[in-house]
Amino acid sequence: MPNITFTTLSEFHEHFDLEVPENPLFSIIHTDYDTNDNTRSKSICLDEPLSMTTDFYIISFKKIVSGEFIYGRTKYDCSNGTLLFTAPNQTLTFKDIVVSSESYHIAFHKDYIRNLAIHEKIKSYNFFNYHVNEALHVSPKEEQIIKDIFKNIKAEYHNNQDEFSKEIIISQLETLLKYSDRFYKRQFLNRTDDNKVLITKFKEILNTYFEQNLFAEEGIPTVDWMATQLNVSHRYMSDTIKAETGKTAIDQINLFLVEEAKSLLLNPNLSISETAYRLGFEYPQYFTRVFKKKVGISPKEYVKMHSLG
C-alpha cells in the first residue's frame, strides 16, 4: 500500500476533493448523509486501504459500523463513537474499515498553535502518540459532549473571521482535549481486565529476556522495545501500566531488576559488579543507585544483612 504524504492542509483537501480550507493552517470537515436526495457529501473514504503521513495534527470523530477495529491485540465493539488523535509526522493506516455517514475531522498545523499555551500543553496529551488501533471509544453521553464541541468549532470556523475567531476556536479546542483526556482515563479504568493481560505479558517478556541472558548481552530493554513486543505504542503501554499499578513502565522494569538482583546478590560466587553487569547495567554505580532507591539500602548493605542472618 503506497503512503501519501501531506505537508499542507491544502494538499490534504485537494487530494480528497474537499473545499479549499478557509484558513491555511486550520480546517474542520463535517460529513453527513443526506437522506432526502440520497447523496453523500464529499468525505474521506475509509472503506478502502489508506496510508498517509501529515505535517499537522488531526482529530477525527466517527462511528465504525463494520470491519474489525483492533485495540492493542484485542477486538472491541465500535458501535459507539470513536475519536482518533494523530500528531505531525505520524503515519495513519486504515484497512477494511467502514464508517458511519456522519463524521468530523479537525486538522491544524503546528504553526497555528505556535507561541500559544496550547502548543506546550498538547505535548502532555499522550493520546496524540497512541497507535491508530488505540483509539478512544466514547459512550453515547460522551459522544454528545464531543459532537457539541465540534459543532461549536465548525460554527466559528464558518463565521466571518475577525479578531476573536482564533481565540474562540483555540478555547473550544482546549475544551475538546480536556474532555478527551477525561474520557481516555475512564476507558483505562473500564478495561481493567485487558490492562491486567497487558501487564502480565509485560512481565512475561521481562522473564524471558532474563532467562535468555539478554540483559547481560543486549542491556536493559527500553520502553520502546517492550511496547514493540506488545504491539502497542510506548505511550499507550506506559499509560495502561500507570493506570493499573500507579507506577511507570520504567519503574516496573526497575522493580523486576531489583527482584532479580536480590537473588543474584546472595550468590557467593557473584560480586556486586558482576550482578550489575548480568542485569544489563553498564555502570555498577547506577545499579547501586537504583537498588537503594527501591529497597532502601545499598546492595552491599543487603548482602551484609543477609549474611548475618
Secondary structure in CASP SS format (residue, H / E / C, confidence):
PFRMAT SS
TARGET T0000
AUTHOR 0000-0000-0000
METHOD secondary structure of the structure
MODEL  1
M C 1.00
P C 1.00
N C 1.00
I E 1.00
T E 1.00
F E 1.00
T C 1.00
T C 1.00
L H 1.00
S H 1.00
E H 1.00
F H 1.00
H H 1.00
E H 1.00
H H 1.00
F C 1.00
D C 1.00
L C 1.00
E C 1.00
V C 1.00
P C 1.00
E C 1.00
N E 1.00
P C 1.00
L C 1.00
F E 1.00
S E 1.00
I E 1.00
I E 1.00
H E 1.00
T E 1.00
D C 1.00
Y E 1.00
D E 1.00
T C 1.00
N C 1.00
D C 1.00
N C 1.00
T E 1.00
R E 1.00
S C 1.00
K C 1.00
S C 1.00
I C 1.00
C C 1.00
L C 1.00
D C 1.00
E C 1.00
P C 1.00
L E 1.00
S E 1.00
M E 1.00
T E 1.00
T E 1.00
D C 1.00
F E 1.00
Y E 1.00
I E 1.00
I E 1.00
S E 1.00
F E 1.00
K E 1.00
K E 1.00
I E 1.00
V E 1.00
S E 1.00
G C 1.00
E C 1.00
F C 1.00
I E 1.00
Y E 1.00
G C 1.00
R C 1.00
T E 1.00
K E 1.00
Y C 1.00
D C 1.00
C C 1.00
S C 1.00
N C 1.00
G E 1.00
T E 1.00
L E 1.00
L E 1.00
F E 1.00
T E 1.00
A C 1.00
P C 1.00
N C 1.00
Q C 1.00
T E 1.00
L E 1.00
T E 1.00
F E 1.00
K C 1.00
D C 1.00
I C 1.00
V E 1.00
V E 1.00
S C 1.00
S C 1.00
E C 1.00
S E 1.00
Y E 1.00
H E 1.00
I E 1.00
A E 1.00
F E 1.00
H E 1.00
K H 1.00
D H 1.00
Y H 1.00
I H 1.00
R C 1.00
N C 1.00
L C 1.00
A H 1.00
I H 1.00
H H 1.00
E H 1.00
K H 1.00
I H 1.00
K H 1.00
S H 1.00
Y C 1.00
N H 1.00
F H 1.00
F H 1.00
N H 1.00
Y C 1.00
H C 1.00
V H 1.00
N H 1.00
E H 1.00
A C 1.00
L E 1.00
H E 1.00
V C 1.00
S C 1.00
P H 1.00
K H 1.00
E H 1.00
E H 1.00
Q H 1.00
I H 1.00
I H 1.00
K H 1.00
D H 1.00
I H 1.00
F H 1.00
K H 1.00
N H 1.00
I H 1.00
K H 1.00
A H 1.00
E H 1.00
Y H 1.00
H C 1.00
N C 1.00
N C 1.00
Q C 1.00
D C 1.00
E C 1.00
F C 1.00
S H 1.00
K H 1.00
E H 1.00
I H 1.00
I H 1.00
I H 1.00
S H 1.00
Q H 1.00
L H 1.00
E H 1.00
T H 1.00
L H 1.00
L H 1.00
K H 1.00
Y H 1.00
S H 1.00
D H 1.00
R H 1.00
F H 1.00
Y H 1.00
K H 1.00
R H 1.00
Q H 1.00
F H 1.00
L H 1.00
N H 1.00
R C 1.00
T H 1.00
D H 1.00
D H 1.00
N H 1.00
K H 1.00
V H 1.00
L H 1.00
I H 1.00
T H 1.00
K H 1.00
F H 1.00
K H 1.00
E H 1.00
I H 1.00
L H 1.00
N H 1.00
T H 1.00
Y H 1.00
F H 1.00
E H 1.00
Q C 1.00
N C 1.00
L H 1.00
F H 1.00
A H 1.00
E H 1.00
E H 1.00
G C 1.00
I C 1.00
P C 1.00
T C 1.00
V H 1.00
D H 1.00
W H 1.00
M H 1.00
A H 1.00
T H 1.00
Q H 1.00
L H 1.00
N C 1.00
V C 1.00
S C 1.00
H H 1.00
R H 1.00
Y H 1.00
M H 1.00
S H 1.00
D H 1.00
T H 1.00
I H 1.00
K H 1.00
A H 1.00
E H 1.00
T H 1.00
G C 1.00
K C 1.00
T C 1.00
A H 1.00
I H 1.00
D H 1.00
Q H 1.00
I H 1.00
N H 1.00
L H 1.00
F H 1.00
L H 1.00
V H 1.00
E H 1.00
E H 1.00
A H 1.00
K H 1.00
S H 1.00
L H 1.00
L H 1.00
L C 1.00
N C 1.00
P C 1.00
N C 1.00
L C 1.00
S C 1.00
I H 1.00
S H 1.00
E H 1.00
T H 1.00
A H 1.00
Y H 1.00
R H 1.00
L C 1.00
G C 1.00
F C 1.00
E C 1.00
Y C 1.00
P H 1.00
Q H 1.00
Y H 1.00
F H 1.00
T H 1.00
R H 1.00
V H 1.00
F H 1.00
K H 1.00
K H 1.00
K H 1.00
V H 1.00
G C 1.00
I C 1.00
S C 1.00
P H 1.00
K H 1.00
E H 1.00
Y H 1.00
V H 1.00
K H 1.00
M H 1.00
H H 1.00
S H 1.00
L H 1.00
G C 1.00
END
